[in-house]
Amino acid sequence: MFTLNDKVAIVTGSGSEKGIGRTIALTLAEQGASIVVADMNPAGIWDTVEAITENGGKAIGVEVNVTNKESVDQMVAKTLEAFGRIDILVNNAGISQKVTVEDMTLEDMTRVFNVNMFGLFLCTQAVLATMKKQQYGRIISLSSVSAKRGGGVFGGAHYSASKAAVLGFSKNLAREVGQDGITVNCVAPGLVNTDIWKSLPEEDAKKVIDSIPMARPGETREIAATIAFLASQEASYITGEEIDINGGSHMD
Ligand SMILES: NC(=O)c1ccc[n+]([C@@H]2O[C@H](COP(=O)([O-])OP(=O)(O)OC[C@H]3O[C@@H](n4cnc5c(N)ncnc54)[C@H](O)[C@@H]3O)[C@@H](O)[C@H]2O)c1
């Protein structure tokens, strides 16, 4: 129905082998976008770039630490040098940790916020001038069901808080840039069928599955498909929104 031909997308955290980011990068490329595969894992970056180009798509790899402003600015500069524009930013890079509040250190809290919220801020801020100049942009950020439900299977309260911060930040920004042709949205996945899910003991996995109306984890392509839609021209009047992709495990 829609195409991303001639669009340029940066996908952070797209170097993870079984992660959501790689599938997002592949999906946007299939729709015609040129992709910047941005991650701090060099081997993973090149695997994703190879997978896209083998599929007939266009991609470059950029090593980035989203928590470092200089590194993020370089990512944006390399994108503009290679493709001349930035239409789509997918803030996907994220980290998690299972720990109770009682046992959590300030360092734990800082580490998680540094990537999930402050890194997202740096990447978002770094693309705004270009998107404003173009009077076009799509910013899509990964929140999580745990932001709304109060915890998930794999994250602590710092993870939930960081993903809730992403929602508030995105809504505020959506108001700031609405008149510049830039939309800002989030997706909030529930449990997704990635490596971390596969590592769960069978008994625990069964308990989780029993709590999901659709009785299965989501697939990375199901997250990527929603993001591809939000990234499209056709989603032009959706902003400040957050889409739950969780098999019914949390309903607003
Ligand atoms: N997997 C799930 O069930 C699930 C559910 C809800 C939300 N999410 C969110 O989706 C996103 C992707 O999750 P995933 O399971 O694919 O994770 P993942 O761990 O497989 O991939 C995350 C990627 O981010 C990269 N990364 C981490 N810190 C970085 C930094 N400082 N700079 C650059 N890159 C960095 C890693 O190298 C990795 O490639 C995350 O934001 C996560 O919080 C995941």
The ligand as an ORCA input file, in Angstrom:
! r2SCAN-3c Opt
* xyz 0 1
  N      12.627     -7.803     23.289
  C      11.505     -7.439     23.864
  O      10.725     -8.292     24.332
  C      11.147     -5.968     23.976
  C       9.898     -5.595     24.479
  C       9.567     -4.248     24.569
  C      10.470     -3.265     24.147
  N      11.685     -3.660     23.671
  C      12.604     -2.582     23.247
  O      12.950     -2.792     21.890
  C      14.290     -2.350     21.644
  C      15.104     -3.484     21.043
  O      15.086     -4.580     21.939
  P      15.812     -5.968     21.593
  O      15.196     -7.003     22.426
  O      15.868     -6.156     20.118
  O      17.271     -5.660     22.189
  P      18.701     -6.249     21.788
  O      19.502     -6.274     23.043
  O      18.580     -7.499     20.990
  O      19.270     -5.113     20.828
  C      19.620     -3.843     21.310
  C      20.718     -3.285     20.447
  O      21.036     -1.989     20.959
  C      22.432     -1.828     20.895
  N      22.874     -0.852     21.893
  C      22.816     -0.942     23.246
  N      23.369      0.131     23.812
  C      23.783      0.950     22.784
  C      24.444      2.204     22.736
  N      24.814      2.853     23.841
  N      24.701      2.733     21.520
  C      24.358      2.071     20.394
  N      23.752      0.878     20.390
  C      23.462      0.316     21.574
  C      23.015     -3.223     21.189
  O      24.342     -3.341     20.708
  C      22.023     -4.111     20.476
  O      22.438     -4.397     19.155
  C      14.825     -1.877     23.002
  O      14.668     -0.480     23.103
  C      13.929     -2.599     23.996
  O      13.851     -1.923     25.227
  C      12.042     -4.967     23.575
*
